[in-house]
Amino acid sequence: MTKEIRLNAFLMNCVGHLAPGQWTNPEDTSSDYLNAQYWVDLAELLERGLFDTLFLGDVTGVYDVDGGTAENALTNAAQTPMNDPFPLISLMAHATRHLGFGVTASVAYDPPYLLARRFTTLDHLTKGRVAWNIVTSYLESGARSLGQENLLGHDERYDRADEYLDLCYRFWEDSWDDGAVSRDAQAGKYVDPAGIHAVNHEGRYFRSHGIFQCEPSPQRTPLIFQAGGSQRGGQFAARHAECVFVGAPTREGVRRSVAQLQDQLHAAGRKRDDVRIFAMFTVIVEETAALARQRHQEYLARANLDGARALLSGWTGIDLSRYSLDDELVYVDTNAGQSALASFSKLDPSRTWTLRDALEFVALGGRGPVVVGDAREVADELQGWVNDTGIDGFNLAYIEMPRTFRNIVDYLVPELQRRGAYKRQYADGVLREKLLSAGPYRTTVSP
Ligand SMILES: Cc1cc2nc3c(=O)[nH]c(=O)nc-3n(C[C@H](O)[C@H](O)[C@H](O)COP(=O)(O)O)c2cc1C
């Protein structure tokens, strides 16, 4: 049977996101990210294309690993400057009915109570269309700006994140009984206090005593996404995630990431196909293959390798300005994101990468592959990846705004629909019901 492919759009609240240099194209509108209308137009476009979510990445801090300064990132707009993703969701939810919103929030800085409250608020305002992409942060600059000496150790960040999540689940799921909000005007009773329970938590990293102050939202716990493919990151995903976001440049790399995660799910007592897996990807599709290839060449000519180096240095925690472009990338453990370097070194042993190869790759679409062609070629390619790797869909980055997404909606989506590989309408229900064919509430079991 033809597998239905899921699509999310992958952006950050910044210029260019995963395409440093492309903002210099007069037709690219990504530097309009400061305008509300830019986001509303995008959300409406994605809903027209039946995208599952608009998925917003986020980082705390600036990319200052390259050369030990933020100069490169600032000059080339390498995810710097960057605004907060949360307020965008209220705007876009108001303009749409079905589109989901994935939002990345780090557990490194906000206390669990405040972040849990923010998600509950958004889940209400979106009527249950919010997902949380949980990350543990990788930029030391963020830690310093928030008054910390440095980031916790890589694996300890995940230990702390486990406790963070367990506490959030208690706020969302244990503090308010179903039916406690009676809104009984005749009796003059909005909430029945008997249905509200204090959360008492004394843990290694967090303490909290008291009732959660928000009434339960449609999903209670937002749909849980996770991105972070190290061994420890995979264990964390196996415990919490309902959807996982992987990023690797080759088919073999993605296949291995999926297989590793499935083994970890099995080890955690879950079914191997218990999570929906999305791969980072970029699509350049045009009405004709020739035009798509021409567009690709124009994008390559504008790609900014310095900006790409600022990004890759930040992701890996290694100052890549100290290496020559012909040096081969070799895996070492670092305290930043470990899977970023692994995906250009040990993940796929059949391929070696020089620094130049990796920068040219990252400059168009980050850690995900780029597929170029007319709708038929691109659909073949996407279906091939889904069949060979076990993923469920793609988190699609853009190169040019809004052309990348407009062309996907106008050319690729109808082709996938003709093949029976893409929905023709949204399913009913909250985001979890739409994406997982499950009930409205969290599908992973509390420990
Ligand atoms: C595909 C992908 C996307 C990611 N997106 C973000 C992001 O938007 N913000 C962020 O802080 N970390 C992001 N990360 C990093 C990780 O989630 C994680 O917090 C950390 O850096 C450690 O990752 P690791 O388990 O791969 O070593 C991403 C990782 C992957 C694999």
The ligand as an SDF file (V2000), in Angstrom:
LIG
                    3D

 31 33  0  0  0  0  0  0  0  0999 V2000
   17.1320   17.7170   13.3190 C   0  0  0  0  0  0  0  0  0  0  0  0
   17.5270   18.4640   14.5580 C   0  0  0  0  0  0  0  0  0  0  0  0
   16.9910   19.7230   14.8000 C   0  0  0  0  0  0  0  0  0  0  0  0
   17.3430   20.4280   15.9500 C   0  0  0  0  0  0  0  0  0  0  0  0
   16.8010   21.6740   16.1730 N   0  0  0  0  0  0  0  0  0  0  0  0
   17.1600   22.3540   17.2880 C   0  0  0  0  0  0  0  0  0  0  0  0
   16.6340   23.6440   17.5680 C   0  0  0  0  0  0  0  0  0  0  0  0
   15.8210   24.2040   16.8290 O   0  0  0  0  0  0  0  0  0  0  0  0
   17.0670   24.2750   18.6870 N   0  0  0  0  0  0  0  0  0  0  0  0
   17.9530   23.7060   19.5640 C   0  0  0  0  0  0  0  0  0  0  0  0
   18.2890   24.3300   20.5680 O   0  0  0  0  0  0  0  0  0  0  0  0
   18.4570   22.4900   19.3200 N   0  0  0  0  0  0  0  0  0  0  0  0
   18.0880   21.8140   18.2260 C   0  0  0  0  0  0  0  0  0  0  0  0
   18.6210   20.5780   18.0020 N   0  0  0  0  0  0  0  0  0  0  0  0
   19.6420   20.0730   18.9640 C   0  0  0  0  0  0  0  0  0  0  0  0
   19.2130   19.0180   19.9680 C   0  0  0  0  0  0  0  0  0  0  0  0
   17.8500   18.9680   20.0730 O   0  0  0  0  0  0  0  0  0  0  0  0
   19.7630   19.0180   21.3870 C   0  0  0  0  0  0  0  0  0  0  0  0
   19.1360   19.9500   22.1940 O   0  0  0  0  0  0  0  0  0  0  0  0
   21.2160   19.1050   21.6610 C   0  0  0  0  0  0  0  0  0  0  0  0
   21.8550   20.0260   20.9560 O   0  0  0  0  0  0  0  0  0  0  0  0
   21.9340   17.7980   21.7300 C   0  0  0  0  0  0  0  0  0  0  0  0
   21.6870   17.0750   20.6430 O   0  0  0  0  0  0  0  0  0  0  0  0
   22.2650   15.6210   20.4460 P   0  0  0  0  0  0  0  0  0  0  0  0
   21.4180   14.6800   21.2600 O   0  0  0  0  0  0  0  0  0  0  0  0
   22.0910   15.4110   18.9830 O   0  0  0  0  0  0  0  0  0  0  0  0
   23.6840   15.6200   20.9040 O   0  0  0  0  0  0  0  0  0  0  0  0
   18.2630   19.8660   16.8650 C   0  0  0  0  0  0  0  0  0  0  0  0
   18.7830   18.5950   16.6100 C   0  0  0  0  0  0  0  0  0  0  0  0
   18.4150   17.8830   15.4890 C   0  0  0  0  0  0  0  0  0  0  0  0
   18.9750   16.5150   15.2790 C   0  0  0  0  0  0  0  0  0  0  0  0
  1  2  1  0
  2  3  1  0
  2 30  2  0
  3  4  2  0
  4  5  1  0
  4 28  1  0
  5  6  2  0
  6  7  1  0
  6 13  1  0
  7  8  2  0
  7  9  1  0
  9 10  1  0
 10 11  2  0
 10 12  1  0
 12 13  2  0
 13 14  1  0
 14 15  1  0
 14 28  1  0
 15 16  1  0
 16 17  1  0
 16 18  1  0
 18 19  1  0
 18 20  1  0
 20 21  1  0
 20 22  1  0
 22 23  1  0
 23 24  1  0
 24 25  2  0
 24 26  1  0
 24 27  1  0
 28 29  2  0
 29 30  1  0
 30 31  1  0
M  END
$$$$
